[in-house]
Amino acid sequence: SRRPKPCSSLPAGSQLPCFHGSSTIRNLKERFHMNMTEEQLQLLIEQMVDGSMRSITTKLYDGFQYLTNGIM
């Protein structure tokens, strides 16, 4: 699989405060959708992109980026 394994490479017992707490690793796995197949991920990403393209907040942010940074 070409998918990254961000959660499996974290050292056990990390001293970094951001990794303290029992829910941190679980939340990361959920955010990266580690339980989905390639096909499920592809569908999810297509839905997310489609939703973003129709979102007023995306359009507002794109306008802000264009005005402040010339990025479109």
Predicted model as a PDB file, atoms N, CA, C, CB and O in Angstrom, pLDDT in the B-factor column:
MODEL        1                                                                  
ATOM      1  N   SER A   1       0.831  -1.194   0.000  1.00 53.00           N  
ATOM      2  CA  SER A   1       0.000   0.000   0.000  1.00 53.00           C  
ATOM      3  C   SER A   1       0.867   1.246   0.000  1.00 53.00           C  
ATOM      4  CB  SER A   1      -0.941   0.004   1.206  1.00 53.00           C  
ATOM      5  O   SER A   1       1.917   1.278   0.642  1.00 53.00           O  
ATOM      6  N   ARG A   2       0.432   2.267  -0.716  1.00 61.00           N  
ATOM      7  CA  ARG A   2       1.192   3.515  -0.804  1.00 61.00           C  
ATOM      8  C   ARG A   2       0.809   4.480   0.303  1.00 61.00           C  
ATOM      9  CB  ARG A   2       0.975   4.173  -2.159  1.00 61.00           C  
ATOM     10  O   ARG A   2       1.393   5.560   0.403  1.00 61.00           O  
ATOM     11  N   ARG A   3      -0.138   4.125   1.121  1.00 59.00           N  
ATOM     12  CA  ARG A   3      -0.617   5.039   2.152  1.00 59.00           C  
ATOM     13  C   ARG A   3       0.403   5.193   3.271  1.00 59.00           C  
ATOM     14  CB  ARG A   3      -1.943   4.549   2.718  1.00 59.00           C  
ATOM     15  O   ARG A   3       1.052   4.224   3.665  1.00 59.00           O  
ATOM     16  N   PRO A   4       0.544   6.411   3.783  1.00 60.00           N  
ATOM     17  CA  PRO A   4       1.479   6.628   4.896  1.00 60.00           C  
ATOM     18  C   PRO A   4       0.975   5.947   6.154  1.00 60.00           C  
ATOM     19  CB  PRO A   4       1.682   8.133   5.156  1.00 60.00           C  
ATOM     20  O   PRO A   4      -0.223   5.705   6.308  1.00 60.00           O  
ATOM     21  N   LYS A   5       1.874   5.648   7.025  1.00 59.00           N  
ATOM     22  CA  LYS A   5       1.543   5.042   8.307  1.00 59.00           C  
ATOM     23  C   LYS A   5       1.977   5.989   9.425  1.00 59.00           C  
ATOM     24  CB  LYS A   5       2.222   3.646   8.461  1.00 59.00           C  
ATOM     25  O   LYS A   5       2.878   5.660  10.197  1.00 59.00           O  
ATOM     26  N   PRO A   6       1.341   7.170   9.522  1.00 57.00           N  
ATOM     27  CA  PRO A   6       1.812   8.181  10.471  1.00 57.00           C  
ATOM     28  C   PRO A   6       1.696   7.759  11.918  1.00 57.00           C  
ATOM     29  CB  PRO A   6       1.057   9.444  10.275  1.00 57.00           C  
ATOM     30  O   PRO A   6       2.516   8.169  12.739  1.00 57.00           O  
ATOM     31  N   CYS A   7       0.711   6.957  12.257  1.00 59.00           N  
ATOM     32  CA  CYS A   7       0.496   6.606  13.657  1.00 59.00           C  
ATOM     33  C   CYS A   7       1.369   5.446  14.099  1.00 59.00           C  
ATOM     34  CB  CYS A   7      -0.954   6.265  13.889  1.00 59.00           C  
ATOM     35  O   CYS A   7       1.711   5.343  15.277  1.00 59.00           O  
ATOM     36  N   SER A   8       1.732   4.580  13.178  1.00 56.00           N  
ATOM     37  CA  SER A   8       2.514   3.417  13.553  1.00 56.00           C  
ATOM     38  C   SER A   8       3.984   3.751  13.758  1.00 56.00           C  
ATOM     39  CB  SER A   8       2.376   2.348  12.506  1.00 56.00           C  
ATOM     40  O   SER A   8       4.718   2.951  14.338  1.00 56.00           O  
ATOM     41  N   SER A   9       4.428   4.911  13.298  1.00 59.00           N  
ATOM     42  CA  SER A   9       5.837   5.257  13.436  1.00 59.00           C  
ATOM     43  C   SER A   9       6.121   6.136  14.652  1.00 59.00           C  
ATOM     44  CB  SER A   9       6.309   5.954  12.193  1.00 59.00           C  
ATOM     45  O   SER A   9       7.263   6.541  14.872  1.00 59.00           O  
ATOM     46  N   LEU A  10       5.085   6.434  15.446  1.00 60.00           N  
ATOM     47  CA  LEU A  10       5.298   7.249  16.635  1.00 60.00           C  
ATOM     48  C   LEU A  10       5.957   6.405  17.723  1.00 60.00           C  
ATOM     49  CB  LEU A  10       3.962   7.846  17.139  1.00 60.00           C  
ATOM     50  O   LEU A  10       5.552   5.267  17.961  1.00 60.00           O  
ATOM     51  N   PRO A  11       6.963   6.958  18.378  1.00 57.00           N  
ATOM     52  CA  PRO A  11       7.631   6.194  19.427  1.00 57.00           C  
ATOM     53  C   PRO A  11       6.718   6.016  20.632  1.00 57.00           C  
ATOM     54  CB  PRO A  11       8.932   6.885  19.848  1.00 57.00           C  
ATOM     55  O   PRO A  11       6.014   6.940  21.038  1.00 57.00           O  
ATOM     56  N   ALA A  12       6.741   4.830  21.188  1.00 60.00           N  
ATOM     57  CA  ALA A  12       5.960   4.564  22.395  1.00 60.00           C  
ATOM     58  C   ALA A  12       6.532   5.381  23.547  1.00 60.00           C  
ATOM     59  CB  ALA A  12       5.960   3.044  22.740  1.00 60.00           C  
ATOM     60  O   ALA A  12       7.749   5.500  23.692  1.00 60.00           O  
ATOM     61  N   GLY A  13       5.659   5.935  24.353  1.00 65.00           N  
ATOM     62  CA  GLY A  13       6.105   6.707  25.505  1.00 65.00           C  
ATOM     63  C   GLY A  13       6.731   8.035  25.143  1.00 65.00           C  
ATOM     64  O   GLY A  13       7.623   8.508  25.847  1.00 65.00           O  
ATOM     65  N   SER A  14       6.284   8.642  24.065  1.00 72.00           N  
ATOM     66  CA  SER A  14       6.831   9.924  23.634  1.00 72.00           C  
ATOM     67  C   SER A  14       6.716  10.958  24.740  1.00 72.00           C  
ATOM     68  CB  SER A  14       6.120  10.416  22.376  1.00 72.00           C  
ATOM     69  O   SER A  14       5.717  10.990  25.458  1.00 72.00           O  
ATOM     70  N   GLN A  15       7.715  11.791  24.881  1.00 77.00           N  
ATOM     71  CA  GLN A  15       7.711  12.855  25.880  1.00 77.00           C  
ATOM     72  C   GLN A  15       7.068  14.136  25.359  1.00 77.00           C  
ATOM     73  CB  GLN A  15       9.124  13.143  26.333  1.00 77.00           C  
ATOM     74  O   GLN A  15       6.924  15.106  26.103  1.00 77.00           O  
ATOM     75  N   LEU A  16       6.683  14.143  24.088  1.00 78.00           N  
ATOM     76  CA  LEU A  16       6.057  15.338  23.519  1.00 78.00           C  
ATOM     77  C   LEU A  16       4.666  15.517  24.105  1.00 78.00           C  
ATOM     78  CB  LEU A  16       5.986  15.245  21.975  1.00 78.00           C  
ATOM     79  O   LEU A  16       3.866  14.581  24.084  1.00 78.00           O  
ATOM     80  N   PRO A  17       4.360  16.700  24.627  1.00 79.00           N  
ATOM     81  CA  PRO A  17       3.065  16.924  25.269  1.00 79.00           C  
ATOM     82  C   PRO A  17       1.878  16.704  24.335  1.00 79.00           C  
ATOM     83  CB  PRO A  17       3.011  18.319  25.817  1.00 79.00           C  
ATOM     84  O   PRO A  17       0.794  16.341  24.791  1.00 79.00           O  
ATOM     85  N   CYS A  18       2.067  16.917  23.052  1.00 76.00           N  
ATOM     86  CA  CYS A  18       0.948  16.756  22.118  1.00 76.00           C  
ATOM     87  C   CYS A  18       0.512  15.302  21.988  1.00 76.00           C  
ATOM     88  CB  CYS A  18       1.327  17.298  20.751  1.00 76.00           C  
ATOM     89  O   CYS A  18      -0.583  15.039  21.492  1.00 76.00           O  
ATOM     90  N   PHE A  19       1.332  14.359  22.417  1.00 73.00           N  
ATOM     91  CA  PHE A  19       0.970  12.946  22.323  1.00 73.00           C  
ATOM     92  C   PHE A  19       0.522  12.361  23.652  1.00 73.00           C  
ATOM     93  CB  PHE A  19       2.133  12.155  21.795  1.00 73.00           C  
ATOM     94  O   PHE A  19       0.317  11.151  23.751  1.00 73.00           O  
ATOM     95  N   HIS A  20       0.368  13.187  24.670  1.00 74.00           N  
ATOM     96  CA  HIS A  20      -0.114  12.701  25.956  1.00 74.00           C  
ATOM     97  C   HIS A  20      -1.627  12.601  25.905  1.00 74.00           C  
ATOM     98  CB  HIS A  20       0.341  13.627  27.114  1.00 74.00           C  
ATOM     99  O   HIS A  20      -2.297  13.414  25.268  1.00 74.00           O  
ATOM    100  N   GLY A  21      -2.136  11.630  26.559  1.00 72.00           N  
ATOM    101  CA  GLY A  21      -3.578  11.417  26.570  1.00 72.00           C  
ATOM    102  C   GLY A  21      -3.929  10.197  25.756  1.00 72.00           C  
ATOM    103  O   GLY A  21      -3.280   9.906  24.751  1.00 72.00           O  
ATOM    104  N   SER A  22      -4.924   9.498  26.172  1.00 68.00           N  
ATOM    105  CA  SER A  22      -5.251   8.225  25.547  1.00 68.00           C  
ATOM    106  C   SER A  22      -5.926   8.384  24.186  1.00 68.00           C  
ATOM    107  CB  SER A  22      -6.141   7.430  26.459  1.00 68.00           C  
ATOM    108  O   SER A  22      -5.939   7.435  23.402  1.00 68.00           O  
ATOM    109  N   SER A  23      -6.478   9.542  23.886  1.00 82.00           N  
ATOM    110  CA  SER A  23      -7.245   9.695  22.650  1.00 82.00           C  
ATOM    111  C   SER A  23      -6.417  10.251  21.484  1.00 82.00           C  
ATOM    112  CB  SER A  23      -8.425  10.597  22.900  1.00 82.00           C  
ATOM    113  O   SER A  23      -6.908  10.270  20.355  1.00 82.00           O  
ATOM    114  N   THR A  24      -5.211  10.694  21.714  1.00 80.00           N  
ATOM    115  CA  THR A  24      -4.434  11.349  20.662  1.00 80.00           C  
ATOM    116  C   THR A  24      -4.184  10.439  19.469  1.00 80.00           C  
ATOM    117  CB  THR A  24      -3.115  11.826  21.217  1.00 80.00           C  
ATOM    118  O   THR A  24      -4.468  10.818  18.332  1.00 80.00           O  
ATOM    119  N   ILE A  25      -3.662   9.254  19.710  1.00 77.00           N  
ATOM    120  CA  ILE A  25      -3.348   8.334  18.613  1.00 77.00           C  
ATOM    121  C   ILE A  25      -4.637   7.888  17.921  1.00 77.00           C  
ATOM    122  CB  ILE A  25      -2.560   7.103  19.137  1.00 77.00           C  
ATOM    123  O   ILE A  25      -4.685   7.799  16.694  1.00 77.00           O  
ATOM    124  N   ARG A  26      -5.673   7.610  18.701  1.00 80.00           N  
ATOM    125  CA  ARG A  26      -6.954   7.212  18.109  1.00 80.00           C  
ATOM    126  C   ARG A  26      -7.498   8.317  17.210  1.00 80.00           C  
ATOM    127  CB  ARG A  26      -7.977   6.872  19.208  1.00 80.00           C  
ATOM    128  O   ARG A  26      -7.989   8.042  16.115  1.00 80.00           O  
ATOM    129  N   ASN A  27      -7.415   9.560  17.668  1.00 84.00           N  
ATOM    130  CA  ASN A  27      -7.887  10.691  16.864  1.00 84.00           C  
ATOM    131  C   ASN A  27      -7.081  10.844  15.580  1.00 84.00           C  
ATOM    132  CB  ASN A  27      -7.818  11.981  17.674  1.00 84.00           C  
ATOM    133  O   ASN A  27      -7.646  11.163  14.534  1.00 84.00           O  
ATOM    134  N   LEU A  28      -5.782  10.625  15.642  1.00 82.00           N  
ATOM    135  CA  LEU A  28      -4.953  10.688  14.434  1.00 82.00           C  
ATOM    136  C   LEU A  28      -5.349   9.599  13.447  1.00 82.00           C  
ATOM    137  CB  LEU A  28      -3.465  10.559  14.794  1.00 82.00           C  
ATOM    138  O   LEU A  28      -5.457   9.855  12.248  1.00 82.00           O  
ATOM    139  N   LYS A  29      -5.564   8.392  13.943  1.00 80.00           N  
ATOM    140  CA  LYS A  29      -5.968   7.301  13.064  1.00 80.00           C  
ATOM    141  C   LYS A  29      -7.306   7.606  12.406  1.00 80.00           C  
ATOM    142  CB  LYS A  29      -6.048   5.986  13.843  1.00 80.00           C  
ATOM    143  O   LYS A  29      -7.499   7.321  11.224  1.00 80.00           O  
ATOM    144  N   GLU A  30      -8.234   8.186  13.169  1.00 87.00           N  
ATOM    145  CA  GLU A  30      -9.521   8.559  12.594  1.00 87.00           C  
ATOM    146  C   GLU A  30      -9.354   9.650  11.541  1.00 87.00           C  
ATOM    147  CB  GLU A  30     -10.479   9.027  13.692  1.00 87.00           C  
ATOM    148  O   GLU A  30      -9.994   9.597  10.490  1.00 87.00           O  
ATOM    149  N   ARG A  31      -8.511  10.625  11.806  1.00 87.00           N  
ATOM    150  CA  ARG A  31      -8.303  11.732  10.865  1.00 87.00           C  
ATOM    151  C   ARG A  31      -7.713  11.234   9.550  1.00 87.00           C  
ATOM    152  CB  ARG A  31      -7.383  12.794  11.483  1.00 87.00           C  
ATOM    153  O   ARG A  31      -8.066  11.733   8.481  1.00 87.00           O  
ATOM    154  N   PHE A  32      -6.817  10.254   9.624  1.00 87.00           N  
ATOM    155  CA  PHE A  32      -6.190   9.716   8.424  1.00 87.00           C  
ATOM    156  C   PHE A  32      -6.977   8.552   7.831  1.00 87.00           C  
ATOM    157  CB  PHE A  32      -4.780   9.272   8.736  1.00 87.00           C  
ATOM    158  O   PHE A  32      -6.557   7.971   6.830  1.00 87.00           O  
ATOM    159  N   HIS A  33      -8.109   8.206   8.431  1.00 88.00           N  
ATOM    160  CA  HIS A  33      -9.002   7.163   7.911  1.00 88.00           C  
ATOM    161  C   HIS A  33      -8.244   5.859   7.650  1.00 88.00           C  
ATOM    162  CB  HIS A  33      -9.683   7.640   6.617  1.00 88.00           C  
ATOM    163  O   HIS A  33      -8.351   5.269   6.576  1.00 88.00           O  
ATOM    164  N   MET A  34      -7.492   5.431   8.632  1.00 84.00           N  
ATOM    165  CA  MET A  34      -6.651   4.244   8.496  1.00 84.00           C  
ATOM    166  C   MET A  34      -7.462   2.957   8.337  1.00 84.00           C  
ATOM    167  CB  MET A  34      -5.743   4.124   9.695  1.00 84.00           C  
ATOM    168  O   MET A  34      -6.913   1.929   7.941  1.00 84.00           O  
ATOM    169  N   ASN A  35      -8.750   3.003   8.640  1.00 86.00           N  
ATOM    170  CA  ASN A  35      -9.571   1.798   8.568  1.00 86.00           C  
ATOM    171  C   ASN A  35     -10.264   1.629   7.213  1.00 86.00           C  
ATOM    172  CB  ASN A  35     -10.608   1.824   9.665  1.00 86.00           C  
ATOM    173  O   ASN A  35     -11.002   0.662   7.024  1.00 86.00           O  
ATOM    174  N   MET A  36     -10.044   2.540   6.274  1.00 90.00           N  
ATOM    175  CA  MET A  36     -10.729   2.496   4.984  1.00 90.00           C  
ATOM    176  C   MET A  36      -9.872   1.834   3.906  1.00 90.00           C  
ATOM    177  CB  MET A  36     -11.111   3.905   4.549  1.00 90.00           C  
ATOM    178  O   MET A  36      -8.642   1.854   3.959  1.00 90.00           O  
ATOM    179  N   THR A  37     -10.563   1.247   2.930  1.00 93.00           N  
ATOM    180  CA  THR A  37      -9.874   0.688   1.769  1.00 93.00           C  
ATOM    181  C   THR A  37      -9.518   1.838   0.815  1.00 93.00           C  
ATOM    182  CB  THR A  37     -10.763  -0.393   1.048  1.00 93.00           C  
ATOM    183  O   THR A  37      -9.965   2.971   0.993  1.00 93.00           O  
ATOM    184  N   GLU A  38      -8.711   1.521  -0.190  1.00 93.00           N  
ATOM    185  CA  GLU A  38      -8.351   2.529  -1.197  1.00 93.00           C  
ATOM    186  C   GLU A  38      -9.598   3.065  -1.886  1.00 93.00           C  
ATOM    187  CB  GLU A  38      -7.381   1.935  -2.242  1.00 93.00           C  
ATOM    188  O   GLU A  38      -9.709   4.268  -2.124  1.00 93.00           O  
ATOM    189  N   GLU A  39     -10.532   2.183  -2.206  1.00 96.00           N  
ATOM    190  CA  GLU A  39     -11.750   2.595  -2.891  1.00 96.00           C  
ATOM    191  C   GLU A  39     -12.598   3.515  -2.015  1.00 96.00           C  
ATOM    192  CB  GLU A  39     -12.562   1.370  -3.304  1.00 96.00           C  
ATOM    193  O   GLU A  39     -13.136   4.515  -2.491  1.00 96.00           O  
ATOM    194  N   GLN A  40     -12.714   3.170  -0.730  1.00 96.00           N  
ATOM    195  CA  GLN A  40     -13.472   4.008   0.194  1.00 96.00           C  
ATOM    196  C   GLN A  40     -12.814   5.380   0.345  1.00 96.00           C  
ATOM    197  CB  GLN A  40     -13.593   3.322   1.564  1.00 96.00           C  
ATOM    198  O   GLN A  40     -13.498   6.402   0.389  1.00 96.00           O  
ATOM    199  N   LEU A  41     -11.487   5.393   0.422  1.00 93.00           N  
ATOM    200  CA  LEU A  41     -10.761   6.662   0.526  1.00 93.00           C  
ATOM    201  C   LEU A  41     -10.966   7.517  -0.715  1.00 93.00           C  
ATOM    202  CB  LEU A  41      -9.267   6.408   0.741  1.00 93.00           C  
ATOM    203  O   LEU A  41     -11.161   8.728  -0.615  1.00 93.00           O  
ATOM    204  N   GLN A  42     -10.925   6.895  -1.870  1.00 95.00           N  
ATOM    205  CA  GLN A  42     -11.113   7.651  -3.107  1.00 95.00           C  
ATOM    206  C   GLN A  42     -12.494   8.296  -3.129  1.00 95.00           C  
ATOM    207  CB  GLN A  42     -10.929   6.738  -4.336  1.00 95.00           C  
ATOM    208  O   GLN A  42     -12.614   9.463  -3.500  1.00 95.00           O  
ATOM    209  N   LEU A  43     -13.525   7.574  -2.746  1.00 97.00           N  
ATOM    210  CA  LEU A  43     -14.872   8.117  -2.707  1.00 97.00           C  
ATOM    211  C   LEU A  43     -14.979   9.250  -1.683  1.00 97.00           C  
ATOM    212  CB  LEU A  43     -15.878   7.011  -2.383  1.00 97.00           C  
ATOM    213  O   LEU A  43     -15.576  10.290  -1.961  1.00 97.00           O  
ATOM    214  N   LEU A  44     -14.402   9.047  -0.507  1.00 96.00           N  
ATOM    215  CA  LEU A  44     -14.434  10.075   0.532  1.00 96.00           C  
ATOM    216  C   LEU A  44     -13.748  11.354   0.061  1.00 96.00           C  
ATOM    217  CB  LEU A  44     -13.768   9.562   1.810  1.00 96.00           C  
ATOM    218  O   LEU A  44     -14.274  12.449   0.260  1.00 96.00           O  
ATOM    219  N   ILE A  45     -12.594  11.223  -0.551  1.00 95.00           N  
ATOM    220  CA  ILE A  45     -11.850  12.392  -1.022  1.00 95.00           C  
ATOM    221  C   ILE A  45     -12.618  13.120  -2.112  1.00 95.00           C  
ATOM    222  CB  ILE A  45     -10.470  11.979  -1.539  1.00 95.00           C  
ATOM    223  O   ILE A  45     -12.670  14.350  -2.127  1.00 95.00           O  
ATOM    224  N   GLU A  46     -13.212  12.362  -3.023  1.00 97.00           N  
ATOM    225  CA  GLU A  46     -14.024  12.994  -4.068  1.00 97.00           C  
ATOM    226  C   GLU A  46     -15.193  13.764  -3.457  1.00 97.00           C  
ATOM    227  CB  GLU A  46     -14.545  11.936  -5.058  1.00 97.00           C  
ATOM    228  O   GLU A  46     -15.515  14.863  -3.907  1.00 97.00           O  
ATOM    229  N   GLN A  47     -15.826  13.195  -2.441  1.00 97.00           N  
ATOM    230  CA  GLN A  47     -16.932  13.878  -1.766  1.00 97.00           C  
ATOM    231  C   GLN A  47     -16.451  15.134  -1.041  1.00 97.00           C  
ATOM    232  CB  GLN A  47     -17.615  12.929  -0.772  1.00 97.00           C  
ATOM    233  O   GLN A  47     -17.129  16.161  -1.057  1.00 97.00           O  
ATOM    234  N   MET A  48     -15.280  15.052  -0.406  1.00 95.00           N  
ATOM    235  CA  MET A  48     -14.736  16.206   0.306  1.00 95.00           C  
ATOM    236  C   MET A  48     -14.388  17.339  -0.663  1.00 95.00           C  
ATOM    237  CB  MET A  48     -13.492  15.797   1.111  1.00 95.00           C  
ATOM    238  O   MET A  48     -14.687  18.502  -0.391  1.00 95.00           O  
ATOM    239  N   VAL A  49     -13.762  17.006  -1.784  1.00 96.00           N  
ATOM    240  CA  VAL A  49     -13.406  18.016  -2.785  1.00 96.00           C  
ATOM    241  C   VAL A  49     -14.662  18.644  -3.365  1.00 96.00           C  
ATOM    242  CB  VAL A  49     -12.549  17.397  -3.910  1.00 96.00           C  
ATOM    243  O   VAL A  49     -14.741  19.863  -3.513  1.00 96.00           O  
ATOM    244  N   ASP A  50     -15.644  17.810  -3.695  1.00 96.00           N  
ATOM    245  CA  ASP A  50     -16.897  18.323  -4.241  1.00 96.00           C  
ATOM    246  C   ASP A  50     -17.571  19.268  -3.248  1.00 96.00           C  
ATOM    247  CB  ASP A  50     -17.842  17.164  -4.599  1.00 96.00           C  
ATOM    248  O   ASP A  50     -18.049  20.337  -3.628  1.00 96.00           O  
ATOM    249  N   GLY A  51     -17.606  18.878  -1.996  1.00 96.00           N  
ATOM    250  CA  GLY A  51     -18.191  19.735  -0.968  1.00 96.00           C  
ATOM    251  C   GLY A  51     -17.449  21.050  -0.815  1.00 96.00           C  
ATOM    252  O   GLY A  51     -18.067  22.099  -0.633  1.00 96.00           O  
ATOM    253  N   SER A  52     -16.140  20.999  -0.888  1.00 95.00           N  
ATOM    254  CA  SER A  52     -15.328  22.217  -0.769  1.00 95.00           C  
ATOM    255  C   SER A  52     -15.543  23.150  -1.947  1.00 95.00           C  
ATOM    256  CB  SER A  52     -13.849  21.861  -0.658  1.00 95.00           C  
ATOM    257  O   SER A  52     -15.590  24.370  -1.786  1.00 95.00           O  
ATOM    258  N   MET A  53     -15.674  22.570  -3.132  1.00 94.00           N  
ATOM    259  CA  MET A  53     -15.850  23.395  -4.327  1.00 94.00           C  
ATOM    260  C   MET A  53     -17.174  24.157  -4.293  1.00 94.00           C  
ATOM    261  CB  MET A  53     -15.781  22.525  -5.583  1.00 94.00           C  
ATOM    262  O   MET A  53     -17.286  25.231  -4.883  1.00 94.00           O  
ATOM    263  N   ARG A  54     -18.179  23.604  -3.603  1.00 95.00           N  
ATOM    264  CA  ARG A  54     -19.485  24.259  -3.527  1.00 95.00           C  
ATOM    265  C   ARG A  54     -19.641  25.098  -2.256  1.00 95.00           C  
ATOM    266  CB  ARG A  54     -20.590  23.217  -3.592  1.00 95.00           C  
ATOM    267  O   ARG A  54     -20.690  25.710  -2.058  1.00 95.00           O  
ATOM    268  N   SER A  55     -18.647  25.142  -1.415  1.00 96.00           N  
ATOM    269  CA  SER A  55     -18.744  25.822  -0.127  1.00 96.00           C  
ATOM    270  C   SER A  55     -18.482  27.322  -0.252  1.00 96.00           C  
ATOM    271  CB  SER A  55     -17.765  25.209   0.862  1.00 96.00           C  
ATOM    272  O   SER A  55     -17.528  27.741  -0.908  1.00 96.00           O  
ATOM    273  N   ILE A  56     -19.331  28.118   0.377  1.00 97.00           N  
ATOM    274  CA  ILE A  56     -19.139  29.577   0.378  1.00 97.00           C  
ATOM    275  C   ILE A  56     -17.857  29.949   1.130  1.00 97.00           C  
ATOM    276  CB  ILE A  56     -20.361  30.288   1.019  1.00 97.00           C  
ATOM    277  O   ILE A  56     -17.176  30.908   0.766  1.00 97.00           O  
ATOM    278  N   THR A  57     -17.535  29.191   2.176  1.00 96.00           N  
ATOM    279  CA  THR A  57     -16.323  29.525   2.928  1.00 96.00           C  
ATOM    280  C   THR A  57     -15.070  29.281   2.097  1.00 96.00           C  
ATOM    281  CB  THR A  57     -16.257  28.711   4.222  1.00 96.00           C  
ATOM    282  O   THR A  57     -14.087  30.009   2.234  1.00 96.00           O  
ATOM    283  N   THR A  58     -15.093  28.267   1.240  1.00 94.00           N  
ATOM    284  CA  THR A  58     -13.962  28.035   0.336  1.00 94.00           C  
ATOM    285  C   THR A  58     -13.818  29.202  -0.627  1.00 94.00           C  
ATOM    286  CB  THR A  58     -14.143  26.714  -0.446  1.00 94.00           C  
ATOM    287  O   THR A  58     -12.710  29.686  -0.861  1.00 94.00           O  
ATOM    288  N   LYS A  59     -14.927  29.651  -1.182  1.00 94.00           N  
ATOM    289  CA  LYS A  59     -14.891  30.777  -2.118  1.00 94.00           C  
ATOM    290  C   LYS A  59     -14.385  32.044  -1.425  1.00 94.00           C  
ATOM    291  CB  LYS A  59     -16.290  31.022  -2.719  1.00 94.00           C  
ATOM    292  O   LYS A  59     -13.605  32.799  -2.006  1.00 94.00           O  
ATOM    293  N   LEU A  60     -14.823  32.279  -0.198  1.00 95.00           N  
ATOM    294  CA  LEU A  60     -14.358  33.450   0.548  1.00 95.00           C  
ATOM    295  C   LEU A  60     -12.863  33.356   0.840  1.00 95.00           C  
ATOM    296  CB  LEU A  60     -15.143  33.596   1.861  1.00 95.00           C  
ATOM    297  O   LEU A  60     -12.137  34.339   0.694  1.00 95.00           O  
ATOM    298  N   TYR A  61     -12.408  32.186   1.248  1.00 93.00           N  
ATOM    299  CA  TYR A  61     -10.993  32.007   1.536  1.00 93.00           C  
ATOM    300  C   TYR A  61     -10.147  32.159   0.274  1.00 93.00           C  
ATOM    301  CB  TYR A  61     -10.753  30.640   2.169  1.00 93.00           C  
ATOM    302  O   TYR A  61      -9.084  32.779   0.306  1.00 93.00           O  
ATOM    303  N   ASP A  62     -10.619  31.592  -0.836  1.00 92.00           N  
ATOM    304  CA  ASP A  62      -9.897  31.752  -2.101  1.00 92.00           C  
ATOM    305  C   ASP A  62      -9.794  33.224  -2.482  1.00 92.00           C  
ATOM    306  CB  ASP A  62     -10.592  30.962  -3.224  1.00 92.00           C  
ATOM    307  O   ASP A  62      -8.749  33.671  -2.955  1.00 92.00           O  
ATOM    308  N   GLY A  63     -10.871  33.980  -2.280  1.00 94.00           N  
ATOM    309  CA  GLY A  63     -10.850  35.418  -2.559  1.00 94.00           C  
ATOM    310  C   GLY A  63      -9.853  36.144  -1.678  1.00 94.00           C  
ATOM    311  O   GLY A  63      -9.132  37.029  -2.140  1.00 94.00           O  
ATOM    312  N   PHE A  64      -9.814  35.768  -0.404  1.00 94.00           N  
ATOM    313  CA  PHE A  64      -8.856  36.360   0.526  1.00 94.00           C  
ATOM    314  C   PHE A  64      -7.423  36.069   0.085  1.00 94.00           C  
ATOM    315  CB  PHE A  64      -9.092  35.831   1.950  1.00 94.00           C  
ATOM    316  O   PHE A  64      -6.580  36.966   0.075  1.00 94.00           O  
ATOM    317  N   GLN A  65      -7.148  34.815  -0.280  1.00 93.00           N  
ATOM    318  CA  GLN A  65      -5.810  34.450  -0.736  1.00 93.00           C  
ATOM    319  C   GLN A  65      -5.423  35.220  -1.995  1.00 93.00           C  
ATOM    320  CB  GLN A  65      -5.731  32.947  -0.997  1.00 93.00           C  
ATOM    321  O   GLN A  65      -4.278  35.647  -2.141  1.00 93.00           O  
ATOM    322  N   TYR A  66      -6.377  35.394  -2.897  1.00 94.00           N  
ATOM    323  CA  TYR A  66      -6.096  36.118  -4.124  1.00 94.00           C  
ATOM    324  C   TYR A  66      -5.762  37.591  -3.831  1.00 94.00           C  
ATOM    325  CB  TYR A  66      -7.294  36.020  -5.081  1.00 94.00           C  
ATOM    326  O   TYR A  66      -4.806  38.143  -4.376  1.00 94.00           O  
ATOM    327  N   LEU A  67      -6.563  38.207  -2.966  1.00 94.00           N  
ATOM    328  CA  LEU A  67      -6.344  39.619  -2.650  1.00 94.00           C  
ATOM    329  C   LEU A  67      -5.055  39.858  -1.863  1.00 94.00           C  
ATOM    330  CB  LEU A  67      -7.520  40.154  -1.867  1.00 94.00           C  
ATOM    331  O   LEU A  67      -4.350  40.837  -2.108  1.00 94.00           O  
ATOM    332  N   THR A  68      -4.754  38.980  -0.934  1.00 95.00           N  
ATOM    333  CA  THR A  68      -3.593  39.213  -0.067  1.00 95.00           C  
ATOM    334  C   THR A  68      -2.297  38.652  -0.596  1.00 95.00           C  
ATOM    335  CB  THR A  68      -3.846  38.636   1.268  1.00 95.00           C  
ATOM    336  O   THR A  68      -1.227  39.180  -0.292  1.00 95.00           O  
ATOM    337  N   ASN A  69      -2.367  37.584  -1.387  1.00 94.00           N  
ATOM    338  CA  ASN A  69      -1.141  36.908  -1.820  1.00 94.00           C  
ATOM    339  C   ASN A  69      -1.052  36.663  -3.309  1.00 94.00           C  
ATOM    340  CB  ASN A  69      -1.017  35.615  -1.120  1.00 94.00           C  
ATOM    341  O   ASN A  69      -0.035  36.164  -3.792  1.00 94.00           O  
ATOM    342  N   GLY A  70      -2.079  36.999  -4.037  1.00 88.00           N  
ATOM    343  CA  GLY A  70      -2.077  36.741  -5.477  1.00 88.00           C  
ATOM    344  C   GLY A  70      -2.197  35.268  -5.809  1.00 88.00           C  
ATOM    345  O   GLY A  70      -1.843  34.843  -6.909  1.00 88.00           O  
ATOM    346  N   ILE A  71      -2.701  34.476  -4.851  1.00 80.00           N  
ATOM    347  CA  ILE A  71      -2.851  33.040  -5.049  1.00 80.00           C  
ATOM    348  C   ILE A  71      -4.278  32.738  -5.445  1.00 80.00           C  
ATOM    349  CB  ILE A  71      -2.461  32.257  -3.779  1.00 80.00           C  
ATOM    350  O   ILE A  71      -5.224  33.182  -4.794  1.00 80.00           O  
ATOM    351  N   MET A  72      -4.425  31.984  -6.509  1.00 69.00           N  
ATOM    352  CA  MET A  72      -5.781  31.597  -6.916  1.00 69.00           C  
ATOM    353  C   MET A  72      -5.873  30.127  -7.088  1.00 69.00           C  
ATOM    354  CB  MET A  72      -6.192  32.287  -8.195  1.00 69.00           C  
ATOM    355  O   MET A  72      -6.938  29.610  -7.428  1.00 69.00           O  
TER     356      MET A  72                                                      
ENDMDL                                                                          
END                                                                             
